[in-house]
Amino acid sequence: MKTSLGPIQYCWSKEKVNQFYQQVADSNIPVIYLGETVCSRRRQVKFSDYLALAHMLRESGKEVILSTLALLEAPSEYTELKKQVNNGEFIIEANDIGAVQAAKEIGLPFVCGPTINNYNLATLKKLHQWGMQRFVMPIELSKTWLTSVIEAEIAISGSALPFEIEVFAHGYLPLAHSARCFTAKQQGLPKDNCQTVCLTHSKGLLAQTQEQQPLLRVNGIQTQSASQIDLSADIAQMQQMGINYFRVSPSSLKSIDVAESILTKPQLPEPLTCNGYWHQTSGLAQVN
């Protein structure tokens, strides 16, 4: 099993993004996902900038995948998607079914991201026929579900799944995406004139219950978990299951250290972690 570093889900300045990926280039992390997956109004880092970063990371020995938006809402966003798909050098992580179709049309292999609803073996095999090389399991599914899919394929064909498996295993979970921007609304701003207020919240906005218990994290049009998922205690079992990639979703420079060492060195427990979905219970639970 290898570590992968997912795309940055937050709105960071171009300087901070460049600093982050310069450090990633010097790390031992083998697989890197690059791109804006949340909101097309975050224009600090453009596609041309991500492409330059992709070249730099590839030259440092990394496998690079370009990640697409999880929610396409406008023709301009589809135009940008086509630029990603037609880049001519890198495969994509398709986070919307429109990206799957665009990749399929030109025969471009792709990774199926965690925001596409893949809930059965038949769907996965159809996507594989269309060019899917790797499948990132939706975050709300469990190890029991994944085991049943693996066993079903063995029963049918007598062999393992014909595509790779990746699990979103560390970081803040992307729970939902909306046409509305909750960060702009919280600041009393319309979405179309949001002033890129997300820049002032490098890890999103924490939302709490009336009892002051952490509940969710607001990140523009995206809703995240308040707690970080951490499946590091399950690494040995994941390797036995045949999972190929353990994804770390970055939220700070510290995420680079986590991704470098998580497969070989036990992690110090975070104050707020969860693993409920993996254990087939409520997502915010921490199952020991």
Solvent accessible surface area in square Angstrom, and as a share of the most:
residue,aa,sasa,rsa
1,M,61,0.27
2,K,107,0.45
3,T,8,0.05
4,S,0,0.00
5,L,0,0.00
6,G,1,0.01
7,P,10,0.06
8,I,8,0.04
9,Q,11,0.05
10,Y,7,0.03
11,C,3,0.02
12,W,10,0.04
13,S,48,0.31
14,K,89,0.38
15,E,141,0.63
16,K,64,0.27
17,V,5,0.03
18,N,50,0.26
19,Q,89,0.40
20,F,0,0.00
21,Y,1,0.00
22,Q,98,0.44
23,Q,74,0.33
24,V,0,0.00
25,A,14,0.11
26,D,129,0.67
27,S,15,0.10
28,N,103,0.53
29,I,1,0.00
30,P,45,0.28
31,V,1,0.01
32,I,0,0.00
33,Y,0,0.00
34,L,0,0.00
35,G,4,0.03
36,E,32,0.14
37,T,12,0.07
38,V,1,0.01
39,C,16,0.10
40,S,37,0.24
41,R,64,0.23
42,R,16,0.06
43,R,151,0.55
44,Q,54,0.24
45,V,15,0.09
46,K,124,0.52
47,F,29,0.12
48,S,74,0.48
49,D,29,0.15
50,Y,20,0.08
51,L,39,0.19
52,A,64,0.49
53,L,13,0.07
54,A,0,0.00
55,H,56,0.25
56,M,45,0.20
57,L,0,0.00
58,R,103,0.38
59,E,148,0.66
60,S,51,0.33
61,G,65,0.62
62,K,17,0.07
63,E,68,0.30
64,V,10,0.06
65,I,0,0.00
66,L,2,0.01
67,S,0,0.00
68,T,1,0.00
69,L,18,0.09
70,A,15,0.12
71,L,53,0.26
72,L,44,0.22
73,E,78,0.35
74,A,40,0.31
75,P,116,0.73
76,S,80,0.51
77,E,15,0.07
78,Y,84,0.32
79,T,83,0.48
80,E,66,0.30
81,L,3,0.02
82,K,59,0.25
83,K,99,0.42
84,Q,19,0.09
85,V,2,0.01
86,N,79,0.41
87,N,24,0.12
88,G,75,0.72
89,E,86,0.39
90,F,9,0.04
91,I,39,0.20
92,I,0,0.00
93,E,0,0.00
94,A,0,0.00
95,N,6,0.03
96,D,28,0.14
97,I,106,0.54
98,G,18,0.17
99,A,0,0.00
100,V,1,0.01
101,Q,81,0.36
102,A,0,0.00
103,A,0,0.00
104,K,76,0.32
105,E,102,0.46
106,I,88,0.45
107,G,61,0.59
108,L,31,0.15
109,P,46,0.29
110,F,0,0.00
111,V,1,0.00
112,C,0,0.00
113,G,0,0.00
114,P,14,0.09
115,T,46,0.27
116,I,15,0.08
117,N,105,0.54
118,N,1,0.00
119,Y,98,0.37
120,N,73,0.37
121,L,21,0.10
122,A,76,0.59
123,T,48,0.28
124,L,0,0.00
125,K,63,0.27
126,K,92,0.39
127,L,4,0.02
128,H,65,0.29
129,Q,130,0.58
130,W,89,0.31
131,G,25,0.24
132,M,1,0.00
133,Q,91,0.40
134,R,11,0.04
135,F,1,0.00
136,V,0,0.00
137,M,7,0.03
138,P,2,0.01
139,I,20,0.10
140,E,70,0.32
141,L,27,0.13
142,S,5,0.03
143,K,46,0.19
144,T,72,0.42
145,W,44,0.15
146,L,0,0.00
147,T,49,0.28
148,S,58,0.37
149,V,8,0.05
150,I,25,0.13
151,E,102,0.46
152,A,38,0.29
153,E,6,0.03
154,I,87,0.44
155,A,89,0.69
156,I,122,0.62
157,S,60,0.39
158,G,61,0.59
159,S,62,0.40
160,A,72,0.56
161,L,21,0.10
162,P,65,0.41
163,F,13,0.05
164,E,59,0.26
165,I,7,0.04
166,E,0,0.00
167,V,3,0.02
168,F,10,0.04
169,A,0,0.00
170,H,10,0.05
171,G,0,0.00
172,Y,19,0.07
173,L,2,0.01
174,P,13,0.08
175,L,64,0.32
176,A,52,0.41
177,H,47,0.21
178,S,32,0.21
179,A,63,0.49
180,R,169,0.62
181,C,15,0.09
182,F,73,0.30
183,T,2,0.01
184,A,1,0.00
185,K,142,0.60
186,Q,115,0.51
187,Q,82,0.37
188,G,66,0.64
189,L,41,0.20
190,P,80,0.50
191,K,45,0.19
192,D,118,0.61
193,N,87,0.45
194,C,18,0.11
195,Q,127,0.56
196,T,30,0.18
197,V,21,0.12
198,C,13,0.08
199,L,69,0.35
200,T,103,0.60
201,H,38,0.17
202,S,48,0.31
203,K,75,0.32
204,G,14,0.13
205,L,40,0.20
206,L,78,0.39
207,A,34,0.27
208,Q,88,0.39
209,T,40,0.23
210,Q,173,0.77
211,E,123,0.55
212,Q,121,0.54
213,Q,109,0.49
214,P,44,0.28
215,L,77,0.38
216,L,58,0.29
217,R,28,0.10
218,V,28,0.16
219,N,3,0.01
220,G,1,0.01
221,I,3,0.02
222,Q,2,0.01
223,T,23,0.13
224,Q,0,0.00
225,S,11,0.07
226,A,5,0.04
227,S,16,0.11
228,Q,23,0.10
229,I,6,0.03
230,D,20,0.11
231,L,1,0.01
232,S,28,0.18
233,A,101,0.79
234,D,15,0.08
235,I,20,0.10
236,A,66,0.51
237,Q,72,0.32
238,M,0,0.00
239,Q,88,0.39
240,Q,156,0.69
241,M,37,0.16
242,G,42,0.40
243,I,4,0.02
244,N,54,0.28
245,Y,12,0.05
246,F,0,0.00
247,R,5,0.02
248,V,1,0.00
249,S,5,0.03
250,P,1,0.01
251,S,8,0.05
252,S,32,0.21
253,L,61,0.30
254,K,118,0.50
255,S,10,0.06
256,I,7,0.04
257,D,89,0.46
258,V,12,0.07
259,A,2,0.02
260,E,62,0.28
261,S,24,0.15
262,I,4,0.02
263,L,47,0.23
264,T,122,0.71
265,K,122,0.52
266,P,123,0.77
267,Q,45,0.20
268,L,158,0.79
269,P,117,0.74
270,E,45,0.20
271,P,129,0.81
272,L,84,0.42
273,T,29,0.17
274,C,1,0.01
275,N,6,0.03
276,G,0,0.00
277,Y,57,0.22
278,W,4,0.01
279,H,49,0.22
280,Q,124,0.55
281,T,61,0.36
282,S,65,0.42
283,G,12,0.11
284,L,124,0.61
285,A,27,0.21
286,Q,87,0.39
287,V,54,0.31
288,N,181,0.93
